[in-house]
Amino acid sequence: MNKFLKNYFYWTYPRGNVHYDVMVSLILLFIFVTPHLWDYGDKPLRAAGPSHPIQVTADGGRGIIVTLAASDVSIPPSASTNDVRKILRKAIEPVTGDAVSVIRWETAPDAQGNTVWKIWARR
C-alpha cells in the first residue's frame, strides 16, 4: 500500500497505464467540478465607465476636446469649481489616461438634442 501511494504521489506510472488514467481523470474532475461546488470569488469586476460613447477631438495643437453624455457624469448642485474639475477629469480618464488636466468645460446639446459635456483638456 505504501508503494502504491508513493507511486501516485510522485506520478511514476507510465502513460497509458490504468493508474495514470485514473490520476488524469481525478485532476480533470477537480478542475471542472470544483468551480460549481465552491465559490472562489473570481468574478470579473464591473467597470464603472460611461454608458455612452466618448468623442475625442483635437483642439488645434492646444490639447483635446472630450465630449461625453451629461447622463454619464453625476455632479452635485453644491459642487465647487474644483470639485467639478475633479469629477470631469475622472469621467474622461478611460480615454485620456490620468495625465491630463481639465482646462475648461461647458454643457451643450448634441446633434440629437441630448445634453453633453464638452471638456477641454491638456496633457
Rosetta constraint file for C-alpha pairs under 8 A:
AtomPair CA 1 CA 5 HARMONIC 6.35 0.50
AtomPair CA 2 CA 6 HARMONIC 6.12 0.50
AtomPair CA 3 CA 7 HARMONIC 6.05 0.50
AtomPair CA 4 CA 8 HARMONIC 6.47 0.50
AtomPair CA 5 CA 9 HARMONIC 6.05 0.50
AtomPair CA 6 CA 10 HARMONIC 6.11 0.50
AtomPair CA 7 CA 11 HARMONIC 5.63 0.50
AtomPair CA 7 CA 12 HARMONIC 5.15 0.50
AtomPair CA 7 CA 13 HARMONIC 6.61 0.50
AtomPair CA 8 CA 12 HARMONIC 6.75 0.50
AtomPair CA 8 CA 13 HARMONIC 7.38 0.50
AtomPair CA 8 CA 19 HARMONIC 7.83 0.50
AtomPair CA 8 CA 23 HARMONIC 7.58 0.50
AtomPair CA 11 CA 20 HARMONIC 7.72 0.50
AtomPair CA 13 CA 17 HARMONIC 6.65 0.50
AtomPair CA 13 CA 19 HARMONIC 6.53 0.50
AtomPair CA 13 CA 20 HARMONIC 5.72 0.50
AtomPair CA 14 CA 20 HARMONIC 6.59 0.50
AtomPair CA 15 CA 20 HARMONIC 5.88 0.50
AtomPair CA 15 CA 21 HARMONIC 7.70 0.50
AtomPair CA 16 CA 20 HARMONIC 6.46 0.50
AtomPair CA 16 CA 21 HARMONIC 6.69 0.50
AtomPair CA 17 CA 21 HARMONIC 6.36 0.50
AtomPair CA 18 CA 22 HARMONIC 6.21 0.50
AtomPair CA 19 CA 23 HARMONIC 6.28 0.50
AtomPair CA 20 CA 24 HARMONIC 6.28 0.50
AtomPair CA 21 CA 25 HARMONIC 6.02 0.50
AtomPair CA 22 CA 26 HARMONIC 6.16 0.50
AtomPair CA 23 CA 27 HARMONIC 6.29 0.50
AtomPair CA 24 CA 28 HARMONIC 6.19 0.50
AtomPair CA 25 CA 29 HARMONIC 5.96 0.50
AtomPair CA 26 CA 30 HARMONIC 6.11 0.50
AtomPair CA 27 CA 31 HARMONIC 6.24 0.50
AtomPair CA 28 CA 32 HARMONIC 6.15 0.50
AtomPair CA 29 CA 33 HARMONIC 5.68 0.50
AtomPair CA 29 CA 34 HARMONIC 7.92 0.50
AtomPair CA 30 CA 34 HARMONIC 5.63 0.50
AtomPair CA 31 CA 35 HARMONIC 7.48 0.50
AtomPair CA 32 CA 36 HARMONIC 7.91 0.50
AtomPair CA 33 CA 37 HARMONIC 6.72 0.50
AtomPair CA 34 CA 38 HARMONIC 5.87 0.50
AtomPair CA 35 CA 39 HARMONIC 6.52 0.50
AtomPair CA 35 CA 40 HARMONIC 7.18 0.50
AtomPair CA 49 CA 91 HARMONIC 7.70 0.50
AtomPair CA 49 CA 94 HARMONIC 7.22 0.50
AtomPair CA 50 CA 54 HARMONIC 7.90 0.50
AtomPair CA 50 CA 72 HARMONIC 5.42 0.50
AtomPair CA 50 CA 91 HARMONIC 7.58 0.50
AtomPair CA 51 CA 72 HARMONIC 6.52 0.50
AtomPair CA 52 CA 68 HARMONIC 7.29 0.50
AtomPair CA 52 CA 69 HARMONIC 6.40 0.50
AtomPair CA 52 CA 72 HARMONIC 7.13 0.50
AtomPair CA 53 CA 68 HARMONIC 6.86 0.50
AtomPair CA 53 CA 69 HARMONIC 7.78 0.50
AtomPair CA 54 CA 66 HARMONIC 6.94 0.50
AtomPair CA 54 CA 67 HARMONIC 5.83 0.50
AtomPair CA 54 CA 68 HARMONIC 4.90 0.50
AtomPair CA 54 CA 69 HARMONIC 7.60 0.50
AtomPair CA 54 CA 95 HARMONIC 7.79 0.50
AtomPair CA 55 CA 66 HARMONIC 5.67 0.50
AtomPair CA 55 CA 67 HARMONIC 5.01 0.50
AtomPair CA 55 CA 68 HARMONIC 6.55 0.50
AtomPair CA 56 CA 64 HARMONIC 6.66 0.50
AtomPair CA 56 CA 65 HARMONIC 5.73 0.50
AtomPair CA 56 CA 66 HARMONIC 4.54 0.50
AtomPair CA 56 CA 67 HARMONIC 6.39 0.50
AtomPair CA 57 CA 64 HARMONIC 5.65 0.50
AtomPair CA 57 CA 65 HARMONIC 5.23 0.50
AtomPair CA 57 CA 66 HARMONIC 6.53 0.50
AtomPair CA 58 CA 62 HARMONIC 7.92 0.50
AtomPair CA 58 CA 63 HARMONIC 6.27 0.50
AtomPair CA 58 CA 64 HARMONIC 4.54 0.50
AtomPair CA 58 CA 65 HARMONIC 6.13 0.50
AtomPair CA 59 CA 63 HARMONIC 5.18 0.50
AtomPair CA 59 CA 64 HARMONIC 4.88 0.50
AtomPair CA 59 CA 65 HARMONIC 6.04 0.50
AtomPair CA 59 CA 120 HARMONIC 7.93 0.50
AtomPair CA 62 CA 122 HARMONIC 7.09 0.50
AtomPair CA 63 CA 120 HARMONIC 7.12 0.50
AtomPair CA 63 CA 121 HARMONIC 5.79 0.50
AtomPair CA 63 CA 122 HARMONIC 4.52 0.50
AtomPair CA 63 CA 123 HARMONIC 6.92 0.50
AtomPair CA 64 CA 120 HARMONIC 5.84 0.50
AtomPair CA 64 CA 121 HARMONIC 5.41 0.50
AtomPair CA 64 CA 122 HARMONIC 6.30 0.50
AtomPair CA 65 CA 118 HARMONIC 6.52 0.50
AtomPair CA 65 CA 119 HARMONIC 5.47 0.50
AtomPair CA 65 CA 120 HARMONIC 4.55 0.50
AtomPair CA 65 CA 121 HARMONIC 6.29 0.50
AtomPair CA 66 CA 92 HARMONIC 7.26 0.50
AtomPair CA 66 CA 117 HARMONIC 7.86 0.50
AtomPair CA 66 CA 118 HARMONIC 5.78 0.50
AtomPair CA 66 CA 119 HARMONIC 5.06 0.50
AtomPair CA 66 CA 120 HARMONIC 6.42 0.50
AtomPair CA 66 CA 121 HARMONIC 7.48 0.50
AtomPair CA 67 CA 116 HARMONIC 6.47 0.50
AtomPair CA 67 CA 117 HARMONIC 5.54 0.50
AtomPair CA 67 CA 118 HARMONIC 4.63 0.50
AtomPair CA 67 CA 119 HARMONIC 6.32 0.50
AtomPair CA 68 CA 72 HARMONIC 7.23 0.50
AtomPair CA 68 CA 116 HARMONIC 5.48 0.50
AtomPair CA 68 CA 117 HARMONIC 5.37 0.50
AtomPair CA 68 CA 118 HARMONIC 6.88 0.50
AtomPair CA 69 CA 73 HARMONIC 7.40 0.50
AtomPair CA 69 CA 114 HARMONIC 7.58 0.50
AtomPair CA 69 CA 115 HARMONIC 6.43 0.50
AtomPair CA 69 CA 116 HARMONIC 4.34 0.50
AtomPair CA 69 CA 117 HARMONIC 6.15 0.50
AtomPair CA 70 CA 74 HARMONIC 7.84 0.50
AtomPair CA 70 CA 107 HARMONIC 7.77 0.50
AtomPair CA 70 CA 115 HARMONIC 5.64 0.50
AtomPair CA 70 CA 116 HARMONIC 4.67 0.50
AtomPair CA 70 CA 117 HARMONIC 5.67 0.50
AtomPair CA 71 CA 116 HARMONIC 7.98 0.50
AtomPair CA 72 CA 91 HARMONIC 7.87 0.50
AtomPair CA 73 CA 87 HARMONIC 7.64 0.50
AtomPair CA 73 CA 88 HARMONIC 7.33 0.50
AtomPair CA 73 CA 91 HARMONIC 6.73 0.50
AtomPair CA 75 CA 79 HARMONIC 6.78 0.50
AtomPair CA 75 CA 84 HARMONIC 6.71 0.50
AtomPair CA 75 CA 87 HARMONIC 7.19 0.50
AtomPair CA 79 CA 83 HARMONIC 5.56 0.50
AtomPair CA 79 CA 84 HARMONIC 6.20 0.50
AtomPair CA 80 CA 84 HARMONIC 6.24 0.50
AtomPair CA 81 CA 85 HARMONIC 6.20 0.50
AtomPair CA 82 CA 86 HARMONIC 6.22 0.50
AtomPair CA 83 CA 87 HARMONIC 6.15 0.50
AtomPair CA 84 CA 88 HARMONIC 6.07 0.50
AtomPair CA 85 CA 89 HARMONIC 6.03 0.50
AtomPair CA 85 CA 102 HARMONIC 6.25 0.50
AtomPair CA 86 CA 90 HARMONIC 6.17 0.50
AtomPair CA 87 CA 91 HARMONIC 6.23 0.50
AtomPair CA 88 CA 92 HARMONIC 6.37 0.50
AtomPair CA 88 CA 102 HARMONIC 7.56 0.50
AtomPair CA 88 CA 119 HARMONIC 7.69 0.50
AtomPair CA 89 CA 93 HARMONIC 6.24 0.50
AtomPair CA 89 CA 100 HARMONIC 7.53 0.50
AtomPair CA 89 CA 101 HARMONIC 7.01 0.50
AtomPair CA 89 CA 102 HARMONIC 6.15 0.50
AtomPair CA 92 CA 96 HARMONIC 6.10 0.50
AtomPair CA 92 CA 97 HARMONIC 7.75 0.50
AtomPair CA 93 CA 97 HARMONIC 4.65 0.50
AtomPair CA 93 CA 98 HARMONIC 5.58 0.50
AtomPair CA 96 CA 100 HARMONIC 6.90 0.50
AtomPair CA 99 CA 123 HARMONIC 5.90 0.50
AtomPair CA 100 CA 121 HARMONIC 6.29 0.50
AtomPair CA 100 CA 122 HARMONIC 5.44 0.50
AtomPair CA 100 CA 123 HARMONIC 4.37 0.50
AtomPair CA 101 CA 121 HARMONIC 5.49 0.50
AtomPair CA 101 CA 122 HARMONIC 5.41 0.50
AtomPair CA 101 CA 123 HARMONIC 6.30 0.50
AtomPair CA 102 CA 119 HARMONIC 6.92 0.50
AtomPair CA 102 CA 120 HARMONIC 6.02 0.50
AtomPair CA 102 CA 121 HARMONIC 4.36 0.50
AtomPair CA 102 CA 122 HARMONIC 6.57 0.50
AtomPair CA 103 CA 119 HARMONIC 7.60 0.50
AtomPair CA 103 CA 120 HARMONIC 5.47 0.50
AtomPair CA 103 CA 121 HARMONIC 5.27 0.50
AtomPair CA 103 CA 122 HARMONIC 6.96 0.50
AtomPair CA 104 CA 119 HARMONIC 6.04 0.50
AtomPair CA 104 CA 120 HARMONIC 5.30 0.50
AtomPair CA 104 CA 121 HARMONIC 7.25 0.50
AtomPair CA 105 CA 117 HARMONIC 6.88 0.50
AtomPair CA 105 CA 118 HARMONIC 5.52 0.50
AtomPair CA 105 CA 119 HARMONIC 4.36 0.50
AtomPair CA 105 CA 120 HARMONIC 6.03 0.50
AtomPair CA 106 CA 117 HARMONIC 5.82 0.50
AtomPair CA 106 CA 118 HARMONIC 5.38 0.50
AtomPair CA 106 CA 119 HARMONIC 6.69 0.50
AtomPair CA 107 CA 115 HARMONIC 6.52 0.50
AtomPair CA 107 CA 116 HARMONIC 5.55 0.50
AtomPair CA 107 CA 117 HARMONIC 4.56 0.50
AtomPair CA 107 CA 118 HARMONIC 6.03 0.50
AtomPair CA 108 CA 115 HARMONIC 5.60 0.50
AtomPair CA 108 CA 116 HARMONIC 5.49 0.50
AtomPair CA 108 CA 117 HARMONIC 6.47 0.50
AtomPair CA 108 CA 118 HARMONIC 7.11 0.50
AtomPair CA 109 CA 113 HARMONIC 5.08 0.50
AtomPair CA 109 CA 114 HARMONIC 5.27 0.50
AtomPair CA 109 CA 115 HARMONIC 4.49 0.50
AtomPair CA 109 CA 116 HARMONIC 5.91 0.50
AtomPair CA 110 CA 114 HARMONIC 5.48 0.50
AtomPair CA 110 CA 115 HARMONIC 6.32 0.50
AtomPair CA 110 CA 116 HARMONIC 6.39 0.50
